[in-house]
Each structure stands twice: as C-alpha cells, then as structure tokens.
Amino acid sequence: MIELEEAKRRLGYEVELREEGKAKIYIPKLPSEKGYAPTSLPVFFNPVSKPNRDITILFLAAYYEGRRTRICEALAGSGVRSIRIAKETDVAEEIIANDISAKAYELIKLNAELNGVEKIVKASNLDANELLSMCGRGRPRYDYVDIDPAGSPVKFLENGFRGCGRGAILGATATDMSALAGAKAESCMRKYDAKPMRTPFSKELALRILLGFMVRTAARLGLASTPVLSFQKDHYIRVFVKVERGINIAKDRLKKLGWISYCPNCMKIYTAERAETPIVYCDECGLKMDHAGPLWLESLTDGEIVSKMLVKARDDPEIYYDVLKILDALRRENTKIIGYFPVNILAKKLKRSPVKPAELIQKLRELGYAATITHIDPSGVKTNAPFKVIEELFEELKR
C-alpha cells in the first residue's frame, strides 16, 4: 500500500485516495467549492464521468468475452479507466495508458502500482496523435482504442482509426453538446463538417452527426466504421464503432449517411441519401423545413451487446448501479427509428394534457406501428406512426 504522504512526496502536489469500482486511486485533491473545472486540476479527473467509465468497462467485458486484447487509452489522465478495465474484466492482455502530461504519467504509474496491475497497465507519456500514428509502422495496432477528451474528439479520430487493428473497436466521447445539438451551429460545421438542427430530438442528431463524421474520417483511410453502441448522458455523448478494412466496405458505410429534415408544424421527419438534396418542403403542410447532416441514418446500437452488458452489470450492482437504468432503456430502444418526441411536446402541439409514454407506446404497438422508449429522454416516444394516429390516441387515452 502506498501511503498518502508517500504519494504526495512522489507526485509533488496534494492528493486524496478515492475508490471507484474495484480500483483504489490517488487523484488531485478536489476543490471544496462546486463548479470547478476538472481541467484546472494538476491531472484531469472528472468524478461525474463514472457512468462513462462503467459503460466502457461493461462493453469491453461483453464484446471481448473469452478473448485477450491490446488496449490503448490515449488520453488517460489519472489512469482510472485503464486500471478498472484491468481489475474488472479478464479481457486485457496489455493496456497502454497514455497522457501527454508528465504529471499524469507519474500518477498513472503510481496508481497502477497501488492496484498491483503494473504488468498490464503500462504508462506512456506521448502526444495521443503521435502514439496512435506510430501504429502499423513496425508496431502492432490495438484491439480497442479509447478517445475521451475534454471537448471534441475530432482532432484525435483520424489517428484513432490508424491505431485500430482489423475488427477493432474505437470508443469516442464528445462533450461539446452546444455545437452538436445546434446551439452553436457554426462550431459544429467547422469541427464536424455537418449542419446541426434544433429539434425535440437534437441530442439524437448529435449522436448521428458524430457517427457520420467518424464514417467519413475512416473512409478516407480505406476503413469502414460501423456503430455498435451509442448513448447520450448528462453533458456528453459516447459511441463505440467497429473498424473494418476495405474500400468496398467503406463505400457501403458511406451510403448509410444522409440528411434529416424536420417539419415543426406537423412534426414529420424526412430523410434523404447523402448524394441527394435535403428535402426542403413538407409534403403534408407545405412548410419550408430545416435539415441536418450529413449524418448516420441507420441503427445506433446493437441490442444484443447491450443485453450482455446488462447481465454483467446486474451481477455486480454495487459497482454499476449508476448505469442499470440507461442500459435497460438502451436494450429496449429501437434506434433504427429516427427521432423521438417527448410527450409534453406532443401535448403542447395538440393542446392536450400529456399522456403516459408507456401507454402511448402500447397503443401504437396494438395498431401495428413500431414504438419504443428512448434512453435519452424518459418522456420520449420513438415511433413510425403518422402524427394523425398519435393525435387520435391522445384523444382516446384522455377519455
């Protein structure tokens, strides 16, 4: 056991011991006042991001079950994610926990030693892009690459793909929701080369924009990027994509990109392929519509993987209690359906009192329409039913 005073002496700044999952880690002493920026600490650590780390660990345990993998956490900070992967899964043969900060590098080494995983978790002190770009030049690529920056992952994604071996997974987080969800449209167009749109389902569009950017980035390298798991929580979105090699597969994934248009008057959603012009006028009411894209138009998540993750989370609920609800919602969500509508938005449009989402979903299914919840908003309903049908059901349910 490395005692607190020894840790402070070795690191040169105030630290505190924290438990997360099965790991015990030293982190910079957190300020007592609320609202501090994690980037202001000697080494980056965000306690609020535990669910992000929980889901990553469960995903790796489920996806790579029975296999041994090489992992790269390119922006590791304190190293907590890498250490938890080593302690809470049996899939890691080697984990490179990298950070450009010399202070982070020393903290990763200390925390790996503290947890007895230094033979698996190996600290690295390079620029993330430098580390990942070296892969394939006499150096093996990774089975899993993790990109979890403060802000946008854009500047790391091309080399993130370069670091991925055949059939690998690339995980990426984006916290710049104001850009992706449409509040700062110019920022989104600058970073993601995509137009966002303000709608009741803007957070889902954020996921689709990030995935679309990743598909295009991979295609430039002759790689194909396919979503396996995508979710939104709190202030961020997180996606996991499978990386395959081959021009033809890359071309196929590009065909799954396109445009989404939305009519705020009749609440109808339209899609167009990437090679087509976005649909401008609503064929129901003739209103001129806004659009978003290019973005990913297909399914966002593999429900089978989520089911396996949920089983593992329920086996250890004391650790994974934070993500049980979101995993259950992801398991039940049909992400092939584009968009969702919160019942209060529907009620306001219809000038009616809100109905219970579960009751509306059940009635829609009884009529033969696809309808599910969404993990993004517990009051949201995803469905392919026409708005007129939803209006009639509101009347029926309020009688």
Secondary structure as GFF3:
##gff-version 3
##sequence-region A 1 399
A	DSSP	alpha_helix	4	11	.	.	.	ID=ss1
A	DSSP	beta_strand	15	20	.	.	.	ID=ss2
A	DSSP	beta_strand	23	28	.	.	.	ID=ss3
A	DSSP	three_ten_helix	38	40	.	.	.	ID=ss4
A	DSSP	three_ten_helix	47	49	.	.	.	ID=ss5
A	DSSP	alpha_helix	50	63	.	.	.	ID=ss6
A	DSSP	beta_strand	69	73	.	.	.	ID=ss7
A	DSSP	alpha_helix	80	88	.	.	.	ID=ss8
A	DSSP	beta_strand	92	98	.	.	.	ID=ss9
A	DSSP	alpha_helix	102	114	.	.	.	ID=ss10
A	DSSP	beta_strand	121	124	.	.	.	ID=ss11
A	DSSP	alpha_helix	128	133	.	.	.	ID=ss12
A	DSSP	beta_strand	142	147	.	.	.	ID=ss13
A	DSSP	alpha_helix	154	162	.	.	.	ID=ss14
A	DSSP	beta_strand	164	174	.	.	.	ID=ss15
A	DSSP	alpha_helix	177	180	.	.	.	ID=ss16
A	DSSP	alpha_helix	185	192	.	.	.	ID=ss17
A	DSSP	alpha_helix	202	220	.	.	.	ID=ss18
A	DSSP	beta_strand	223	233	.	.	.	ID=ss19
A	DSSP	beta_strand	236	245	.	.	.	ID=ss20
A	DSSP	alpha_helix	247	254	.	.	.	ID=ss21
A	DSSP	beta_strand	257	262	.	.	.	ID=ss22
A	DSSP	beta_strand	269	273	.	.	.	ID=ss23
A	DSSP	beta_strand	290	296	.	.	.	ID=ss24
A	DSSP	alpha_helix	303	315	.	.	.	ID=ss25
A	DSSP	alpha_helix	317	320	.	.	.	ID=ss26
A	DSSP	three_ten_helix	321	323	.	.	.	ID=ss27
A	DSSP	alpha_helix	324	332	.	.	.	ID=ss28
A	DSSP	beta_strand	341	342	.	.	.	ID=ss29
A	DSSP	alpha_helix	343	350	.	.	.	ID=ss30
A	DSSP	alpha_helix	357	366	.	.	.	ID=ss31
A	DSSP	beta_strand	371	372	.	.	.	ID=ss32
A	DSSP	beta_strand	380	383	.	.	.	ID=ss33
A	DSSP	alpha_helix	387	397	.	.	.	ID=ss34
###
